[in-house]
Amino acid sequence: MAGASLLPAYLVVGSDELKRSHAVARMKKRLEASGLADFNLDERDMSKEQTPEDVLSSLNTFPMGADFRLVILRPCDRLPKAMSEMLVDYLKNPSSTTVLLLVAEKLAKNTRLYKAVAKIDKKAIVECAPKKRWELPQQVRSMATAHGKAITQGGAEELVSRVGESTRMLDNELKKLASMVEGGEITQADVERFVVRTAEPRPWDFLDAVSARNLPKALSLLRMMPQRQEIMLYSLLTTRIRELIYAKALDARGEGSTLARALGLQSWQVKNHLRWARGFKMSELLGTLESAVDVELALKGSQTSDVALIRWVTQICTR
């Protein structure tokens, strides 16, 4: 038998590559503990030519000196119909001494193969859905511990900004940082020093830098933005200034905790607004909003609209 705690088949599915690789690694570790892993593991690249007969033969092969045999098939996103149908038929009466591990980035729930695995047991579907971007910094902080380090919140946010949302890429950078940074904690300065930006900056990164009055970072991000986005960035920045005015006013009344509700936003969207607002005088924020009218005219009527936006950002960030 494959073991009381193991099902005859699993589908590891989702776009989080790191989660998928960890799920596969855990199953391989189970096989290693069982014994003679080299003789009982068949891992196949399904993007290359495979025959249904050959795969079926592997699935029905008995293990050698171990509790079970492990067959890993990946990627299974777009299997040929003959292969997919063979697997569906196999899953109706799977081998009791084999564990089949199907790995896919995307596989619709209405496909016959997905339904065949799900019918075995609800635990047979191993979801590897990615975290939302705003959740990634916290995940990065947890990932850092696997490399023997802690990372500050600012460091985690900067890493996501520079590397993007691929958990595998984030983990690779954490591994490199852990080897380069002395001490037990990776800071934002460490990330800025050692990690090269590979992800295109998002408008929100730029807005956050301006809100924090970090002029060097704001201008650096602005230079990396795609061309002809000045009007869009101006509009977003104007909205952000209004949000900070709300935050400043509510904070002065001791009602800062109601900010998200007042703006009709989620709490995670305004988690730093109060801190940023405290870095401005109310007169500065109101003056910035008043000057926005002239900036809009310059952006719409000038061939050097980028200069107008740079000047405005510089005024906002300058204390």
Buried (B, 14 or more C-beta within 10 A) or exposed (E): EBEEEBBBBBBBBBBBBBBBBBBBEEBBEBBBEBEBBEEBBBEBEBEEEBEBEEBBEBBBBEBEEBBBBBBBBBBBBEBEEEBBBBBBEBBEEBBEBBBBBBBBBEBEEEBEBBEBBBEBEEEBBBEBEBBEEBEBBEBBBEBBEEBEBBBBEBBBBBBBBBBBBBBEBBBEBBBEBBEEBEEEEBBBEBBBEBBEBEBEBBBBBBBBBBBBBBBEBBBBBBEEBEEEBBEEBBBBBBEBBBBBBBBBBBBEEEEBEEBBEBBEEEEEBBEBBBEBBEBBEEEBBBBBBEBBEEBBEBBEEEEEBBEBBBEBBEBBBEE
